[in-house]
Amino acid sequence: MHHFSYKDGQLHAEDLPISAIADEVGTPFYCYSTATIERHYRVFKESFPQTKTLVAYSIKSNSNLSVIRTLANCGAGADIVSQGELERALAAGVPADKIVFSGVGKTASEMASALDAGIYQFNVESEPELQLLNEVAVSANRTAPITLRVNPDVDAKTHAKITTGKSENKFGVPWNQARRIYRDADEMPGIRVVGVDVHIGSQITDLTPFKDAFGRAVEMARLLRGDGHAIERLDLGGGLGIPYRQSNETVPPTPSEYGAMVEDLTKGLDLELIFEPGRMIVGNAGCLISRVLYVKNGSDRNFLILDAAMNDLIRPALYDAHHDIVPIKEPAANATNLPFDVVGPVCETGDTFAKDRYLPDIKPGDLVGFMSAGAYGAVQSSEYNSRPLVPEVLVKGSNMAVVRRRPTLKEMLSREPMADWL
Ligand SMILES: *Cc1c(COP(=O)(O)O)cnc(C)c1O
């Protein structure tokens, strides 16, 4: 569910016409709905009525400071993967004791900063990382609370580029080595074992792989308790999928179905559950708005050439992802739809958002919206082709704020000092 809908013939974000925002900030831009972000957080949080939970929003899905603060104000924690994200979480007001640190390549200085901030836990992904974290903690005179991310060798049945829980993926420690590594961790003076972590991938639309992986994590927690470890937390990662098509062919499980499955698996274990949802919270809370530059009638197909490009929204090029594309001006009920290839201006054939997409008669100058672009959209944007990063706008009711502004070309060029011999 989201808060983008037609009113009086115009697509609105909550109570604001999107065309009015476009007039103010120019195109392309990302537009986020506060009500949708808050609703998704609450729906997720309320899916675990029986259990103590920490919902640590995965900042990498949308790391805008105002988005993070909106969630922090609802009580969310943060799942971070870098020092930059640590700084963002803290700057946005997430308490350090609600921050968990994931990722396969944490550096010593990132570990030191996170220890210094007093984060809730490190999700350790390898033995060498564990050893380094121990050294960093000992020299800072601190103890690092850790889980080991165990690789459950479960196929999440999602796109190959976002599946992470198979034994061939780079993530986590192998299942059959986990107990030994936990034993070693117990001997390390800078380490305090607190739990077990799994995360099997993203945009997962079936409960089965979750159930398999979480069952294995519970089994591991039991074994580790048997080995004498104080396992108090189970971090079950993120990955719950969202509907990307209004005419939906695969309906992802609802948060309450997911919650019921998890509570059933963990009943009576007295474990705090940690979740790291990203896409599920912000995916449908954002869209990318773009203006049609040209309608080009090619020899076998018609192209809609937009002012947004793959550098602004890379998901179609990177993951063959589908985004619904809607006209901002509501089409007439009897409008005939024609097939278009929807493309951007970048000099790559990969700069194609959609092929043979049926759209009503659209003219140069019209606005279109890419729906469900709130997650892994703006965060993956780049300045390829020297195109400025697009602004991000947060809407709340009939208010809007530009929460990241478009840099000027002068600012972009000024970041590049000329080599002094030139
Ligand atoms: C990316 C990621 C998430 C968030 O995944 P979503 O599919 O956006 O929910 C959570 N945890 C880890 C470790 C991740 O890498």
The ligand as a Tripos MOL2 file, in Angstrom:
@<TRIPOS>MOLECULE
LIG
   15    15     1     0     0
SMALL
NO_CHARGES

@<TRIPOS>ATOM
      1 C1         20.7050   -5.4830    1.8330 C.3       1 LIG1
      2 C2         20.6190   -6.0830    3.1750 C.ar      1 LIG1
      3 C3         19.4430   -5.9750    3.9190 C.ar      1 LIG1
      4 C4         18.1850   -5.3520    3.3910 C.3       1 LIG1
      5 O1         17.5730   -6.1130    2.3880 O.3       1 LIG1
      6 P1         16.1240   -5.7350    1.8480 P.3       1 LIG1
      7 O2         15.8790   -6.6960    0.7700 O.co2     1 LIG1
      8 O3         16.1880   -4.3340    1.3630 O.co2     1 LIG1
      9 O4         15.1870   -5.8920    2.9890 O.co2     1 LIG1
     10 C5         19.4510   -6.4780    5.2090 C.ar      1 LIG1
     11 N1         20.5520   -7.0640    5.7350 N.ar      1 LIG1
     12 C6         21.6920   -7.1970    5.0300 C.ar      1 LIG1
     13 C7         22.8640   -7.8470    5.6550 C.3       1 LIG1
     14 C8         21.7740   -6.7160    3.7290 C.ar      1 LIG1
     15 O5         22.8920   -6.8590    3.0300 O.3       1 LIG1
@<TRIPOS>BOND
     1     1     2 1
     2     2     3 ar
     3     2    14 ar
     4     3     4 1
     5     3    10 ar
     6     4     5 1
     7     5     6 1
     8     6     7 2
     9     6     8 1
    10     6     9 1
    11    10    11 ar
    12    11    12 ar
    13    12    13 1
    14    12    14 ar
    15    14    15 1
@<TRIPOS>SUBSTRUCTURE
     1 LIG1         1 GROUP 0 **** ****
